[in-house]
Amino acid sequence: MKQLTVNLDDATFASAENQARKVGRPLTLILVDWLKGFSANEGTDFDRLIREEEKLRQQMQQQGRQFIASDRLTRDELHDRNALR
């Protein structure tokens, strides 16, 4: 197993550590997971996007949140320029 040393400014490290605490995972594990995904042969862009979507849905489920498309604007609301002002 190899060891990696990364130098970060204090503000970046504190912010990253704070975000890791919010998701309930050690910063080291988040970085390891990211590096594994970065180095893996990810296939086509479509395959990568499918995996990312599934990962996001799992993270949302773990946080007690759920993606519900009906919570979005209707088609009419989306195209009503005054609705969002």
Secondary structure, 3 states (H helix, E strand, C coil): CCCCCCCCCHHHHHHHHHHHHHHCCCHHHHHHHHHHHHHCCCCCHHHHHHHHHHHHHHHHHHCCCCCCHHHCCCHHHHHCCCCCC
